[in-house]
């Protein structure tokens, strides 16, 4: 599988940042030499934007990297400039586009969702109900496209190199999103996915009470290469954001581990999900 444009731009940015830092060159200095603003260079170093071919060549001339480093920079820029998931850019926030690009390369996805089934595990009908309720101002045809995209994202779970660990609140398997039958089909779908793929689902029961990060949904993405550090994606009703600083990622990993310890075991969780589905017959 080819590396996604999002991961390419992220790696390109980290390479540029490391080269600049090792040469003791300030960002404002390199930005001037390249012919861009310091804020744009910062976006490029964070993987949120990509230098043009001409701008990259100017950066190479100024930083004077070794030959193999120069070849790597050019290769990364070439693929980082590809479209990726921008076919959906008119219905997706930029941060969600970035998330999807990173998902295609991550080898371990750890997600916490309090009151809703994670998107990577949703059925078509459940996803339609969730998206319709969350975005009542969106046109019906755009809701259909968002649902379609969510279904396409789930193909990643079929890859043997990717595993998903999902921790959900018990309310997520109790709220009758879309009605009894939609929820029942959704719960049975989770049981099947857990059986077929490298997917672990754990439920935090009502009896747990308060726990870390209750009310906040997030995903931690881990990558196979050390040059691609972990990232945390956060989502609320009206905002989307990433956290990539090492101390922030560590904090979310600690929180995720703490919540996982409070949750039912994978076997107990699957049994609870199956029983709940049976109650909806």
Residue, then its C-alpha position, 0 to 999 in steps of 0.5 A: x500500500x502506498x503511503x498516504x499523502x497526509x502521512x507524506x506531508x507530515x513526514x516531509x515537514x518533520x524532515x524539514x524541521x529536523x534539518x533546520x533545527x540541526x543547522x541552527x537556523x531559525x524559522x523566520x530565516x528559512x521562510x525568508x530564503x524560501x519566499x514564504x511567511x513564517x506561519x506558512x513554513x510552520x504549517x509545512x513543518x507540521x504537515x498541514x501544508x506542502x511547499x511547492x517544488x520551487x520552494x522546496x528546492x530553495x529550502x534545499x539550497x539553503x539547508x544543504x542536506x546530504x544527497x540521500x536526504x535531498x532525494x527523500x525530500x523530493x520524493x516525499x513532496x511529490x506524493x504529499x502534493x497528491x489529492x488524497x481524500x480531497x474529493x470530500x473536501x466540500x463536506x469535511x472539515x480540514x482536520x477530518x481530512x487529515x484524520x482519514x489520511x493518517x488512518x490509512x497508514x496507522x497500524x494501531x487505532x485506539x479510540x474512546x467514545x462515550x455515548x456513540x458507537x465509533x465511526x469505524x464500527x458503525x453500520x450504514x443505517x446507524x451512521x445515517x442516523x448519527x450524522x443526520x442528528x448531529x448535522x441537521x443543517x446539512x443537505x440530504x445528499x451531503x449526509x449520504x456522501x458522509x455516510x459513504x465516506x464512513x463506510x469506505x474508511x472501514x476498509x482499513x480494518x480488513x488490513x492485517x497490519x491494522x488493529x483497532x482498540x475501541x473503548x465505549x461507554x455503556x450508554x453507546x450500546x443502550x441509546x436506541x439511535x435510529x430505533x430498536x432494529x437499527x441499534x440491534x443490527x449495529x450491536x450484532x455487527x460489532x460482534x461480527x467485526x470483533x470475530x473477523x478482524x483485529x478489533x477489540x471492543x471494551x465497554x465502560x459500564x454504568x457502575x464505573x461512575x466518573x472516569x478520566x475524559x468522560x464526555x470527550x471523544x478522541x483517537x490515538x493513532x500509532x504508526x510503524x515508523x519511528x519517524x512518524x510520531x503518534x497523534x491524537x485526534x479530538x472531536x466535539x460537536x463544533x470543533x476538531x483538533x490534533x495534539x501531537x506534542x510528546x507530552x500531550x500524546x503521553x497524557x492521552x495514552x495514560x488516560x486511555x490506559x486508565x479508562x481501559x482498566x476500568x472497562x469490562x474485559x473484551x470477552x465480557x464486553x462482547x457478551x454484554x453487547x450480544x445480550x443487549x442485542x438479544x434484548x432488542x428482539 
